[in-house]
Amino acid sequence: MIKEEKRCKNCSQHLLLNQKFCHECGQKTDTHRINFHFLVHEVQHGIFHVHGGILFTIKELFTRPGDTLREYLAGKRKPHFPPLTFVLIMGSVCALIQFLLKHKKAENKVHNVETSLSKSEISKYIDFKGLIAYFEHVFEWLGGHLAFTILLMLPIAALAFFWGFRKYGYNYPEWLVILLFLAGQCLTLYPVFIFLNRFVGDFNFFFFMLCWGLITFSLVQFFNTRGKWYVILRTFWSIF
């Protein structure tokens, strides 16, 4: 009896005996019906797997960020989480926490601003109440969609760093990747500041200063063959 030939369920490529991965598309050859065991394995593999999960990438970005960025640009990419997906996931986590902790702002402060503006002569021609409500809505939306806001800012930030470090030989797309990782690094810390802002006070200034420090430290380690103060000054100029 002739044994039925084995083919890849994704691309129908003929498979060799005991072949674990398709040599055409790379999919595993031992695919099974989707069940709860499959879902649990996918979560464990995609998030907690030490060779390609988000936790591994976070650990690397906080223990050896500059070396990690240099290795990724040099081609060592298999162990790391994709940078764009990394930012989207961390930004979504922050947005979810903000949504759950959402509360009404103090109306007295807004009322006082409106009262002072209403007394001015220019208030006859400008709807300050509507203008304040508009900007409140804009900033509230930006704060609730932090990942999207950061993604909008990254192209400009990447251009600034590309120009500030133009003599170092990295192109614009490479700076986009670098800043995606560094943005994800900062977003990993942001949930702590969301709780501080909600229950203690406004700590956004400290958050931005911490991000500044993390970016500077990461780039000093990234450009480890250059003078430390030279890199710090260029980082300061690029951020400015």
C-alpha positions in Angstrom: 0.0 0.0 0.0 1.4 3.4 -1.0 1.5 5.9 1.8 -0.2 9.2 1.0 2.3 12.0 0.4 2.5 14.7 3.0 2.0 18.3 2.0 2.0 21.6 3.7 -1.5 22.7 4.7 -0.6 26.3 4.0 1.1 26.3 0.6 0.6 22.6 -0.5 4.4 22.1 -0.9 5.6 18.5 -0.8 7.2 17.7 2.5 10.0 15.3 3.3 9.8 12.6 5.9 9.8 13.9 9.6 10.1 17.5 8.3 9.0 19.9 11.1 8.8 23.0 9.1 7.8 23.7 5.4 10.9 24.6 3.4 8.7 26.8 1.2 6.7 29.0 3.6 8.1 28.1 7.0 4.9 26.9 8.6 4.9 24.0 11.1 4.0 20.7 9.5 2.2 19.3 12.6 -0.8 21.7 12.6 -3.8 20.5 14.5 -7.4 21.5 15.0 -7.8 24.6 17.1 -8.8 23.9 20.7 -8.2 25.3 24.2 -4.8 23.7 24.3 -3.8 25.4 21.1 -5.0 28.8 22.5 -3.1 28.4 25.7 0.0 27.4 23.8 -0.3 30.4 21.5 -0.6 32.9 24.4 2.3 31.3 26.2 4.5 31.2 23.1 3.6 34.7 21.8 3.8 36.6 25.1 5.9 34.6 27.5 8.2 32.7 25.3 11.8 33.6 26.2 13.1 33.6 22.6 10.6 35.9 21.0 8.1 37.2 23.5 7.3 40.7 24.6 8.6 40.1 28.1 12.0 39.1 26.7 12.1 42.4 24.6 11.1 44.4 27.7 13.8 42.8 29.7 16.5 43.5 27.1 15.4 47.1 26.7 15.8 47.8 30.4 19.0 45.8 31.0 21.0 46.4 27.8 19.0 48.7 25.6 21.8 50.1 23.4 23.3 46.6 22.7 19.8 45.3 21.9 19.2 48.1 19.4 22.6 47.6 17.8 22.0 43.9 17.4 18.5 44.3 16.0 19.8 46.8 13.3 22.7 44.4 12.5 20.2 41.6 11.8 19.6 39.7 15.0 15.8 40.1 15.0 14.4 36.6 15.6 14.4 36.8 19.4 12.7 40.2 19.6 9.1 41.4 19.4 8.3 43.5 16.3 8.8 47.1 17.3 5.6 48.5 15.8 3.5 45.8 17.4 5.3 46.3 20.6 4.3 50.0 20.7 0.7 49.2 19.8 0.3 46.6 22.5 1.9 48.7 25.2 -0.1 51.8 24.1 -3.3 49.7 24.2 -2.5 48.5 27.7 -2.1 52.2 28.8 -5.3 53.2 27.0 -7.2 50.4 28.8 -5.9 51.4 32.2 -6.8 55.1 31.5 -10.2 54.1 30.4 -10.9 52.1 33.6 -9.6 54.9 35.8 -11.3 57.7 33.9 -13.0 60.3 36.0 -14.5 63.7 35.6 -12.2 66.6 35.9 -12.8 69.3 38.5 -15.5 71.6 37.1 -14.5 74.5 39.4 -11.2 75.0 37.6 -12.9 75.2 34.2 -15.6 77.4 35.6 -13.0 79.9 37.0 -11.3 80.0 33.6 -14.5 80.6 31.8 -15.5 83.4 34.3 -12.3 85.3 33.9 -12.4 85.1 30.1 -16.0 86.1 29.9 -15.1 89.4 31.5 -12.7 90.4 28.8 -13.8 92.5 25.8 -12.6 89.9 23.3 -15.2 87.5 24.7 -17.8 89.3 22.6 -16.2 87.9 19.5 -14.8 84.6 20.5 -16.7 81.6 22.1 -14.2 80.8 24.8 -16.4 78.2 26.4 -16.6 76.3 23.2 -12.9 76.8 22.6 -12.0 75.4 26.0 -14.3 72.4 25.5 -12.7 71.8 22.1 -9.1 71.7 23.4 -10.2 69.6 26.4 -11.7 67.1 24.0 -8.5 67.1 21.9 -6.2 66.5 24.8 -8.5 63.9 26.4 -8.5 62.0 23.1 -4.7 62.2 22.7 -4.2 61.0 26.3 -6.6 58.1 25.8 -5.0 57.1 22.5 -1.4 57.3 23.6 0.0 54.8 21.2 -1.6 56.5 18.2 -0.3 59.9 19.5 3.2 58.5 19.8 3.0 56.9 16.4 2.0 60.3 14.9 5.0 62.0 16.7 7.6 59.3 15.8 8.2 60.3 12.2 9.1 63.8 13.3 11.2 62.6 16.2 13.0 60.1 13.9 13.8 63.0 11.5 15.2 65.1 14.4 17.5 62.2 15.6 18.5 61.4 12.0 19.5 65.0 11.6 21.2 65.2 15.0 23.2 62.0 14.5 23.6 62.3 10.7 27.3 61.7 10.9 26.8 58.3 12.5 25.7 56.5 9.4 22.1 55.4 10.3 19.3 56.1 7.9 15.9 57.5 8.6 14.0 54.1 8.7 16.6 52.8 11.1 15.9 55.7 13.4 12.2 55.0 13.2 12.9 51.5 14.4 15.1 52.7 17.2 12.5 55.2 18.4 9.7 52.6 18.2 11.7 50.4 20.7 12.4 53.4 22.9 8.8 54.5 22.8 7.7 51.0 23.8 10.3 51.2 26.6 8.7 54.4 28.0 5.1 53.1 27.5 6.1 50.1 29.7 6.6 52.5 32.6 3.6 54.7 31.9 0.9 52.6 33.7 2.7 53.4 37.0 2.3 57.1 36.3 -1.3 56.7 35.3 -2.1 55.4 38.8 0.1 58.2 40.3 -1.7 60.8 38.3 -5.1 59.4 39.3 -4.6 58.9 43.0 -1.6 61.2 44.0 -1.1 64.1 41.7 0.3 65.2 38.4 3.5 63.3 37.7 3.6 63.7 33.9 6.6 66.0 34.2 8.6 63.3 36.0 7.5 60.7 33.5 8.8 62.8 30.6 12.1 63.5 32.4 12.4 59.7 33.1 11.8 59.0 29.4 14.5 61.6 28.5 16.9 59.8 30.8 16.1 56.4 29.4 16.5 57.6 25.8 19.9 59.2 26.7 21.1 56.2 28.5 20.1 53.9 25.7 21.8 56.0 23.0 25.0 56.3 25.1 25.1 52.5 25.2 24.1 52.3 21.5 27.0 54.5 20.4 29.4 52.9 22.8 32.4 53.7 20.6 31.8 57.4 20.8 32.4 59.8 23.6 29.7 59.7 26.2 29.2 63.5 26.6 29.3 63.9 22.8 26.3 61.5 22.5 24.5 63.2 25.5 24.8 66.6 23.8 23.6 65.3 20.5 20.7 63.5 22.2 19.8 66.7 24.0 19.9 68.7 20.8 17.7 66.1 18.9 15.1 66.0 21.7 15.1 69.8 21.8 
